[in-house]
Structure formats: structure tokens, C-alpha cells
């Protein structure tokens, strides 16, 4: 708690009165009762299910502009933020920030009570929605893309589609046991109690290497891109420009986009192979070097070569900032920070949703046995 205060994570934040406030509603009291497990030390209170989606720098600019406008509204204006589980919660903010970059459609906040039912934002549901969009959405049918407003606008404005290579899923299990929270499994998901479709689909995605491991993901999308390009060549209508078609522009943009993605994914696969070869060479010395003291200059040269290779081979559209310093207060604006050149990763904006779970088993991983929001233990 003291570390969070010293880093000024809550700088410039004024708190509403809350029912269980004590010690005059001090910052220490708020962090102890409400900050831990929500603002910091998240995995003390819940398992985190994360959906990673690579976006372009121009799209990130739109996300930052949305968040800065919202921040400014409360920091400099007369508006106060009143959290509402139904009408205006943290997932609404995240969903609408992504919608500002045409990743998907926005959800209304503070709508008329009856209409707000159709604009609920549930963390578990939004995690599944983003996982489905990033891995299973349509990228083959440009006519369908034309009818989908966010996808059409994203392709026209940013040359980008949400279903793409590099969209990965990751789980971070709750820390247990701990003295702060009861980690008994509690899951909050809006779904049919009979079918449990959201839960089952999430387990299916999280158990598939194509959606959790980068190398498998890259190969999967390479094959998808190849299939789209092959079908395009087979079905190409050479007289379409003569006859006229409402899909002429998007067909051209879509074809060029898929070709570009195919080149990017091939480059990433080659970079991954090169990185593995370098790593193998680093950990497997030659026979004539066994027993010799390693030369530190060799390791430095190898590291420099890795960084140069990464900056040269990484697809440009996947370079976005993710190393910014945490702890800005509500009066401070967000800024893009430069990424580090690393050959073994694809930079991406990490969109993190919490509250979801089941016992999920994958090769080489321990099962995630508890997830969801946990309840704070009460003193007897």
C-alpha cells in the first residue's frame, strides 16, 4: 500500500464518501478497503483473463484521445464520476475506448433504464467477445465486412481488421491462499443458465494452441491468408470493372490488405525461427568451448544482433507503445512511449478483462482452478 502511495498512483484523485469509510476516509483507508484487488495487486482478488490485440499507432492515438477527453471531463469540468454496475462501469469505459478506434461498436451509458438493459457491459462477456473477434471473426468475405460498420471503417481508415495474427489469450490465476480475500470460485457471466455457451466457448479458445501460443497463431493465420488469396484468384471476375459493382473499392482494399498481412506473418515466422536458432546457439556451446570461461563480449554482441534483427523484421503495423510508466493521476494526460526493440515479441496493446473462469487445462500449464471476483474476508 505504501509503495502505491509513493508512486502517486492516486495523484489528483478525489474520493466520494463511501459507506465503510473510516479514519476520515483517508487514502490509506481507501486503498486497504477498495484499492487492493481492484486498482493494484489484482490477482489477490481475482483471476485475470486477458485478450491481446495488436493495433496500429493511429488507432492507439484514437484510444488515447478518448481516454484523455473522458479524464478531462472529470478533472477539469463539473462532472463527477458515479460508478454504476448497470449504467456506467469500468468495462463500459474500456469497450468504448476500443470503439473509438473502430475495433467494435460502442455501448451507451446512462441510457433510459429499459434501454440500458441492451447496453450492459459484463467483464466475462467482453473478454469472450474480444477473444472471438480477434481469432474467429470474418476476414474472408469483403461483402460482409462492407456491411459491418466498425470493420468497414477500420479497413478504410486504418487498413486494419480485428481478426488477425498476434491476437492472443492469456490467463493469470488468482493468488491463493491469501489473507485478504476468500478465493472461492465465483463467476459473473451473462449467459443462458442452460447452455452456458460463453463459458464453454472461452474454455475452447483457451485450450487451443492457435490462440494462446504465438508460433501456432502465426502459422494458423498464414494458412488462412493463403486460403483467402487462393480463392480470390479462382473467383476473380475480370469484367467486374466493366459491369460495375458496389464492392469494387472494398474488394481492392481487402485483397491488398490480405497480401500485406501474409507478408507480415511470414516475416514474423522467420524472425521467430532466427530467434530460436540464436537462443539454441547461446545455450549449446561448441565441443571445443566446453569447460572454458564464457566471454562476456560474445553475449553483448549477440544481444545487439538480436535487437537489430528485431527492429528490422518486426511488421510495422504491430509496433505500438506498451512500456509507459504507470501511476499517472487523473489530471495527467496519456502519452505514447517508445517501445523496446526485442526480437522475441510482437508489441501489442494489452486489453485486460477480469472475472471469468473454469478449470482450464493446457499442455505444460497448471490448471486454473479459481477465477472471478473473490470476496474479502470479514473479521469475525
Residue pairs with C-beta under 8 A, 6 or more apart in sequence:
1 28
1 31
1 32
1 35
1 36
4 10
4 31
4 35
4 39
4 40
5 27
5 28
5 31
7 326
7 327
8 327
8 329
9 39
9 40
9 326
9 327
9 329
10 27
10 30
10 31
10 35
10 39
10 329
11 327
11 328
11 329
11 331
11 332
12 75
12 329
12 330
12 331
12 332
13 329
13 330
15 25
15 27
15 30
16 80
16 82
17 25
18 25
18 30
18 33
18 34
20 33
21 29
21 30
22 29
23 29
31 39
31 40
36 44
36 45
36 180
37 44
37 45
37 46
37 180
37 181
37 374
37 376
38 45
42 48
42 172
42 354
43 172
43 173
43 174
43 175
44 174
44 175
44 178
44 180
44 181
45 174
45 180
45 181
45 373
45 374
45 376
46 174
46 354
46 355
46 371
46 372
46 373
46 374
47 171
47 172
47 173
47 174
47 354
47 356
47 357
47 368
47 370
47 371
47 372
48 171
48 172
48 352
48 353
48 354
49 124
49 127
49 169
49 170
49 171
49 172
49 202
49 206
49 353
49 354
49 355
49 356
49 357
49 371
50 127
50 169
50 170
50 171
50 172
50 350
50 351
50 352
50 353
51 127
51 130
51 131
51 134
51 167
51 168
51 169
51 351
51 352
51 353
52 166
52 167
52 168
52 169
52 170
52 348
52 349
52 350
52 351
53 103
53 130
53 134
53 162
53 164
53 166
53 167
53 348
53 349
53 351
54 164
54 166
54 167
54 317
54 318
54 320
54 346
54 347
54 348
54 349
55 63
55 101
55 103
55 160
55 320
55 348
55 349
56 158
56 159
56 160
56 317
56 320
57 319
57 320
57 321
57 336
58 157
58 158
59 101
59 102
59 103
59 154
59 158
59 160
60 101
60 320
60 321
60 336
60 349
61 336
62 100
62 101
62 102
63 97
63 98
63 100
63 101
63 349
64 334
64 335
64 336
65 100
66 96
66 97
66 100
67 93
67 97
67 334
68 333
68 334
70 93
71 330
71 331
71 333
71 334
72 333
73 79
74 80
74 81
74 330
75 330
75 331
76 331
81 88
82 88
83 89
83 90
84 110
86 116
86 120
87 109
87 110
87 111
87 116
88 109
88 110
89 121
91 121
91 122
91 123
91 126
91 353
92 107
92 109
92 119
92 121
94 126
94 351
94 353
95 104
95 106
95 107
95 121
95 126
96 106
96 107
96 109
98 104
98 130
98 351
99 105
99 106
99 107
99 150
100 106
101 154
101 158
102 150
102 151
102 153
102 154
102 157
102 158
103 133
103 150
103 154
103 162
104 129
104 130
104 133
104 150
104 162
105 149
105 150
107 119
107 120
107 121
108 115
108 116
108 119
109 119
110 116
111 119
120 190
122 188
122 189
122 190
122 355
123 188
123 353
123 354
123 355
123 356
124 187
124 188
124 189
124 190
124 198
124 202
124 353
124 355
124 356
124 372
125 189
125 190
125 191
125 198
126 353
127 202
127 353
127 355
127 356
128 198
128 201
128 202
128 205
128 356
130 351
130 353
131 169
131 202
131 205
131 211
132 201
132 205
133 162
133 163
134 162
134 163
134 164
134 167
135 163
135 167
135 169
135 205
135 210
135 211
136 163
137 151
137 161
137 162
137 163
138 144
138 145
138 148
138 151
138 163
139 145
139 161
139 163
139 164
139 224
139 228
139 258
140 224
140 227
140 228
140 231
142 247
142 250
142 251
142 254
143 247
143 250
145 151
145 152
145 155
145 161
145 250
145 254
146 152
146 246
146 247
146 250
150 162
151 161
151 162
152 250
154 160
154 161
154 162
155 161
155 250
155 253
155 254
155 257
156 250
156 253
159 253
159 257
159 260
159 317
160 317
161 257
164 221
164 261
165 217
165 218
165 220
165 221
165 222
165 261
165 264
165 265
165 268
166 214
166 217
166 218
166 268
166 318
166 346
166 348
167 211
167 217
168 211
168 212
168 213
168 214
168 217
168 348
169 205
169 206
169 211
169 212
170 212
171 206
171 360
171 368
173 366
173 368
173 369
173 370
173 371
174 181
174 183
174 370
174 371
174 374
175 183
176 183
176 370
177 183
179 377
180 376
180 377
181 374
181 375
181 376
181 377
182 374
182 375
182 376
182 377
183 370
183 374
184 370
184 374
184 375
185 357
185 369
185 370
185 371
185 372
186 372
186 373
186 374
186 375
187 199
187 355
187 356
187 357
187 358
187 371
187 372
188 355
188 372
188 373
189 198
189 199
189 355
189 356
190 198
191 197
191 198
191 199
199 356
199 358
202 356
202 358
203 358
203 360
205 211
206 212
206 360
206 362
207 360
207 361
207 362
209 216
209 362
209 363
210 216
210 217
210 220
211 217
212 362
214 272
214 346
215 269
215 272
218 265
218 268
218 269
218 272
219 269
221 261
221 265
222 262
222 265
222 266
222 269
225 258
225 261
225 262
225 265
226 262
228 258
229 255
229 258
229 259
229 262
232 255
232 258
237 243
240 248
240 251
241 248
245 251
264 315
264 317
264 318
267 313
267 314
267 315
268 313
268 314
268 315
268 318
268 346
270 313
271 309
271 310
271 313
271 314
271 343
272 344
274 309
274 313
274 343
275 306
275 309
275 343
275 344
278 302
278 305
278 306
278 343
282 299
282 302
285 292
285 294
306 342
306 343
306 344
307 341
307 342
307 343
308 341
309 343
310 341
310 342
310 343
310 344
311 341
313 343
314 341
314 343
314 346
314 347
315 346
318 346
318 347
318 348
319 339
319 347
320 336
320 339
320 347
320 348
320 349
321 336
321 337
321 338
321 339
321 347
322 339
322 347
322 348
322 349
322 350
323 337
323 338
323 339
323 340
324 334
324 335
324 336
324 337
325 337
328 334
339 347
354 373
355 371
355 372
355 373
356 371
356 372
357 368
357 370
357 371
357 372
358 368
358 371
359 367
359 368
359 369
360 367
360 368
361 367
